[in-house]
Amino acid sequence: MKIGIVGGTGGMGEGFALRWCLKHDVIIGSREARKAKEVAENYTNTAKQAYGPNVTIAGSITGDDNISLAKNSDVLILSIPYEFIDDMCSQLSKVVSNDCIVVCPIVPMTRTDKGFTYIPLEDAKRPAGELVAERMAPRSRVVSAFHTISEVKLKKVDLSLEADTYVCGDDPAVVAKLNQLASEIAGLRPVYLGPLSLSYQAEVLTPMLLNAAKQNKLKHPSLRLV
Ligand SMILES: NC(=O)c1ccc[n+]([C@@H]2O[C@H](COP(=O)([O-])OP(=O)(O)OC[C@H]3O[C@@H](n4cnc5c(N)ncnc54)[C@H](OP(=O)(O)O)[C@@H]3O)[C@@H](O)[C@H]2O)c1
């Protein structure tokens, strides 16, 4: 499967690439193709070192500009900050193929003197999943997930995450494909919350988690329903 990561040069992009290159062709996206290619080369070297000689990396990590990779991706991960959804999606929506799945891990979050807060609640803005669904129509192809996964843990490929990720989407076939991809990350359990209109419930967990971490000196905590 071809997995394109828009904004893949950031920390989450690295984590996704290192995990999924075992089975898939991952394309790191950037606004600059040259940067994407350099970063992809670095991630490839990191993957080879981290997995060692006894693990076969059956996929690959390459780089391209965000728009070019979107044309060729079966799955497109939007790994960019909330502020840039409008601008980026208005360009991506013109080129993605009809059967491409769009994944939104975006958390609309900011840091204030109270602690981390959820932007839609504080500033009367839209949840990330809703904004993406509107910009990347049809909404049936959009699924939201991975909000509460720490990039630090994702990048440690020998670490089993022992965590849930909360998944929202309108089309059961799209959700099933996302669940399969999520399950390929060691120790990650996808837990379905409901339609995309409930994405805010997954998104808001991240500022909660970071506040708990800060106040209680917990290192990169994650969530699991028991
Ligand atoms: N970090 C985490 O632990 C974590 C956990 C859960 C969810 N998330 C969510 O996952 C997403 C990615 O997180 P991240 O920490 O990897 O993000 P990030 O490092 O802040 O940004 C990712 C990439 O976005 C691109 N970018 C920056 N400004 C842009 C613009 N104006 N237009 C288009 N692209 C732009 C940059 O790539 P180029 O400069 O190469 O274009 C950058 O490398 C975020 O939405 C975040 O809320 C993060």
The ligand as a Tripos MOL2 file, in Angstrom:
@<TRIPOS>MOLECULE
LIG
   48    52     1     0     0
SMALL
NO_CHARGES

@<TRIPOS>ATOM
      1 N1          3.6520   15.2770   18.0760 N.am      1 LIG1
      2 C1          2.8420   14.4410   18.6810 C.2       1 LIG1
      3 O1          3.2490   13.6990   19.6280 O.2       1 LIG1
      4 C2          1.4110   14.3200   18.2290 C.ar      1 LIG1
      5 C3          0.5850   13.3510   18.8150 C.ar      1 LIG1
      6 C4         -0.7090   13.1790   18.3320 C.ar      1 LIG1
      7 C5         -1.1770   13.9800   17.3000 C.ar      1 LIG1
      8 N2         -0.3640   14.9340   16.7600 N.ar      1 LIG1
      9 C6         -0.8830   15.7480   15.6470 C.3       1 LIG1
     10 O2         -0.2470   15.2570   14.4660 O.3       1 LIG1
     11 C7          0.0400   16.3520   13.5820 C.3       1 LIG1
     12 C8          1.5320   16.3270   13.2560 C.3       1 LIG1
     13 O3          2.2510   16.5160   14.4490 O.3       1 LIG1
     14 P1          3.7910   16.9420   14.4280 P.3       1 LIG1
     15 O4          4.2020   17.1460   15.8360 O.co2     1 LIG1
     16 O5          4.5560   15.9990   13.5750 O.co2     1 LIG1
     17 O6          3.6600   18.3660   13.6970 O.3       1 LIG1
     18 P2          4.7670   19.4750   13.3930 P.3       1 LIG1
     19 O7          6.1310   18.8780   13.5640 O.co2     1 LIG1
     20 O8          4.4340   20.7020   14.1280 O.co2     1 LIG1
     21 O9          4.4930   19.7800   11.8470 O.3       1 LIG1
     22 C9          4.5360   18.7570   10.8590 C.3       1 LIG1
     23 C10         4.9070   19.3700    9.5160 C.3       1 LIG1
     24 O10         3.9310   20.3270    9.1110 O.3       1 LIG1
     25 C11         4.5270   21.0800    8.0590 C.3       1 LIG1
     26 N3          4.0550   22.4730    8.0840 N.ar      1 LIG1
     27 C12         4.4410   23.4660    8.9080 C.ar      1 LIG1
     28 N4          3.8280   24.6270    8.5620 N.ar      1 LIG1
     29 C13         3.0460   24.3380    7.4780 C.ar      1 LIG1
     30 C14         2.2010   25.1160    6.6260 C.ar      1 LIG1
     31 N5          2.0430   26.4320    6.8110 N.pl3     1 LIG1
     32 N6          1.5660   24.4780    5.6200 N.ar      1 LIG1
     33 C15         1.7570   23.1570    5.4050 C.ar      1 LIG1
     34 N7          2.5590   22.3700    6.1470 N.ar      1 LIG1
     35 C16         3.1990   22.9590    7.1770 C.ar      1 LIG1
     36 C17         6.0590   21.0180    8.2560 C.3       1 LIG1
     37 O11         6.6030   20.3380    7.1350 O.3       1 LIG1
     38 P3          7.4320   21.1000    5.9610 P.3       1 LIG1
     39 O12         8.0770   22.3110    6.5750 O.co2     1 LIG1
     40 O13         8.4630   20.0670    5.5890 O.co2     1 LIG1
     41 O14         6.4450   21.3960    4.8880 O.co2     1 LIG1
     42 C18         6.2040   20.1760    9.5090 C.3       1 LIG1
     43 O15         7.3280   19.3240    9.5020 O.3       1 LIG1
     44 C19        -0.4180   17.6250   14.2860 C.3       1 LIG1
     45 O16        -1.6600   18.0070   13.7870 O.3       1 LIG1
     46 C20        -0.5410   17.2260   15.7610 C.3       1 LIG1
     47 O17        -1.5920   17.9400   16.3950 O.3       1 LIG1
     48 C21         0.9210   15.1110   17.1950 C.ar      1 LIG1
@<TRIPOS>BOND
     1     1     2 1
     2     2     3 2
     3     2     4 1
     4     4     5 ar
     5     4    48 ar
     6     5     6 ar
     7     6     7 ar
     8     7     8 ar
     9     8     9 1
    10     8    48 ar
    11     9    10 1
    12     9    46 1
    13    10    11 1
    14    11    12 1
    15    11    44 1
    16    12    13 1
    17    13    14 1
    18    14    15 2
    19    14    16 1
    20    14    17 1
    21    17    18 1
    22    18    19 2
    23    18    20 1
    24    18    21 1
    25    21    22 1
    26    22    23 1
    27    23    24 1
    28    23    42 1
    29    24    25 1
    30    25    26 1
    31    25    36 1
    32    26    27 ar
    33    26    35 ar
    34    27    28 ar
    35    28    29 ar
    36    29    30 ar
    37    29    35 ar
    38    30    31 1
    39    30    32 ar
    40    32    33 ar
    41    33    34 ar
    42    34    35 ar
    43    36    37 1
    44    36    42 1
    45    37    38 1
    46    38    39 2
    47    38    40 1
    48    38    41 1
    49    42    43 1
    50    44    45 1
    51    44    46 1
    52    46    47 1
@<TRIPOS>SUBSTRUCTURE
     1 LIG1         1 GROUP 0 **** ****
